[in-house]
Amino acid sequence: MPENQDPQSNEGDGTVGSSNVQKQRDHIKKLEQELADAKADAATAKAEAAAAAADREQLATFQRAAAFDRLNIPPTGTGKLFRDTYQGELTDEAIVAKATEYGVVQPPTNATAPTIPGVDMDAMSRMQAALAGSATGPTTNDAMALLQGAQSTQELDAVLEKLGILGSPQ
C-alpha cells in the first residue's frame, strides 16, 4: 500500500475499509431521506394546523352570529354596528344587557301571563280564577270531573262554556 493513502479509504478495491465507507454513505443517505421526510411531515402538520385554526375561527364566527340571531339583534342599522363591535362575553345575559344598554333592543318585559295567539285572555283569567278557587261556580275538582265526563266534542264544548272558557259564562 502506498504511504500517502489512508488505510481506511480503500475505496473500490474490495477491502474491508471500502465496505465500511459504503455503509457510512448508505447510512448518510438514509438519514438525509429521513430528514427530508420529517421536513415534509412538518410542512403537512403546519398546513393542517393552519386549516384547523381557520376552522375554529369560522366556528366562532358562526356561534357569534347564531347568538345574535337567537337574541333578535338586528343584522342591519345599529344592530349591525353592535354585532361588529361587541367584544364582551358571548352569553345571552351579557349580550342582552349590552344591547339594551346601547338601545339596540328593548329591555325585556316581565309579562305576568304569556300571550297565546287565538286565546281569549278574559276566558283565561276566569279559568285561572276558577282554578284558584276565588270565583263562584264549580270547584277545581268539579271542573275536572265535568271535563273527564265529557263523551263527545259537543259535551266538551258545553263543559268549557259552563266553566267560562268558551263563550260567555252561564
C-alpha positions in Angstrom: 0.0 0.0 0.0 1.4 3.4 -0.9 2.4 5.6 2.1 0.2 8.6 1.2 -3.0 6.5 1.1 -5.2 6.2 4.2 -5.7 2.6 5.2 -9.4 3.3 5.9 -10.0 4.8 2.5 -9.6 1.7 0.4 -12.4 2.7 -1.9 -13.4 0.4 -4.6 -10.6 -2.1 -4.1 -12.8 -4.7 -2.4 -11.2 -4.5 1.0 -12.9 -4.2 4.4 -12.4 -0.4 4.5 -14.3 0.2 1.3 -17.4 -1.7 2.6 -17.3 0.5 5.8 -17.2 3.6 3.7 -20.1 2.4 1.6 -22.1 1.5 4.8 -21.5 5.0 6.1 -22.5 6.6 2.8 -25.7 4.5 2.8 -26.4 5.5 6.4 -25.9 9.2 5.5 -28.3 8.8 2.5 -30.8 7.1 4.8 -30.5 10.0 7.4 -30.9 12.6 4.6 -34.1 10.8 3.4 -35.4 10.7 6.9 -34.7 14.4 7.3 -36.5 15.2 4.0 -39.5 13.1 5.2 -39.5 14.8 8.5 -39.5 18.2 6.8 -42.4 17.1 4.6 -44.3 15.9 7.6 -43.6 19.1 9.4 -44.9 21.1 6.5 -48.1 18.9 6.3 -48.6 19.3 10.1 -48.2 23.1 9.8 -50.8 23.2 6.9 -53.2 21.1 8.9 -52.7 23.3 12.0 -53.4 26.4 9.9 -56.6 24.7 8.5 -57.7 23.8 12.0 -57.2 27.3 13.2 -59.2 28.7 10.2 -62.0 26.1 11.1 -62.0 27.2 14.7 -62.2 30.9 13.7 -65.1 30.1 11.3 -66.9 28.1 14.0 -66.5 31.1 16.4 -67.9 33.4 13.8 -70.9 31.1 13.3 -71.5 30.8 17.0 -71.3 34.5 17.4 -73.8 35.1 14.6 -76.1 32.4 16.0 -76.1 34.1 19.4 -77.0 37.5 18.0 -79.7 35.9 15.8 -81.2 33.9 18.7 -81.4 37.1 20.8 -83.0 39.1 17.9 -80.2 41.5 17.5 -81.0 43.1 14.1 -78.5 42.4 11.3 -78.9 46.0 9.9 -78.6 49.5 11.3 -77.5 49.8 14.9 -77.8 46.1 15.3 -75.1 45.6 12.7 -72.9 48.1 14.4 -73.4 46.3 17.7 -72.7 42.9 16.1 -69.5 44.2 14.5 -68.1 45.9 17.6 -69.4 43.8 20.6 -66.3 42.4 22.5 -67.9 41.0 25.6 -68.8 37.5 26.7 -71.0 35.5 24.3 -73.6 34.6 27.0 -77.2 35.5 26.4 -77.4 37.7 29.5 -74.2 39.7 28.7 -75.3 40.3 25.1 -78.8 41.4 26.0 -77.5 43.6 28.8 -75.1 45.5 26.5 -77.6 45.6 23.6 -80.2 47.0 25.9 -77.7 49.5 27.4 -76.9 50.8 23.9 -80.6 50.8 22.8 -80.2 48.1 20.2 -83.1 46.1 21.7 -85.8 46.9 24.1 -85.5 45.8 27.7 -87.3 42.5 28.3 -90.7 43.0 29.8 -91.9 41.0 32.7 -95.3 39.9 31.5 -97.4 38.3 34.1 -99.1 36.0 31.7 -97.8 34.9 28.3 -99.9 35.8 25.3 -101.2 32.9 23.3 -102.5 33.6 19.8 -106.2 32.8 19.5 -106.9 32.6 23.2 -109.4 34.9 24.9 -107.5 36.5 27.8 -110.7 37.2 29.7 -111.6 33.5 29.5 -108.1 32.6 30.6 -108.5 34.9 33.6 -111.8 33.3 34.5 -110.2 29.9 34.3 -107.3 30.9 36.5 -109.7 32.4 39.0 -111.8 29.2 38.9 -108.8 27.1 39.4 -107.6 29.3 42.3 -111.0 28.9 44.0 -111.7 32.6 44.1 -114.6 32.5 41.6 -118.1 31.4 42.3 -119.1 28.3 40.4 -117.6 24.9 40.1 -114.5 24.0 42.1 -111.4 22.6 40.6 -112.5 19.1 41.4 -115.9 19.7 39.9 -114.3 21.2 36.8 -112.0 18.2 36.4 -114.9 15.8 36.9 -117.0 17.6 34.3 -114.1 17.7 31.8 -113.4 14.0 32.3 -117.0 13.1 32.0 -117.4 14.6 28.5 -118.0 11.8 26.0 -118.0 13.9 22.8 -116.7 17.2 21.5 -120.1 18.7 21.8 -120.2 17.7 25.5 -116.7 19.1 26.0 -117.7 22.4 24.4 -120.7 22.6 26.7 -118.5 22.0 29.8 -116.0 24.6 28.6 -118.8 27.1 28.1 -120.2 26.3 31.6 -116.7 26.9 33.1 -116.5 30.2 31.2 -113.6 29.2 29.0 -115.6 29.2 25.7 -118.0 32.0 25.1 -119.6 33.8 28.0 -120.0 32.2 31.4 -123.5 31.0 32.3 
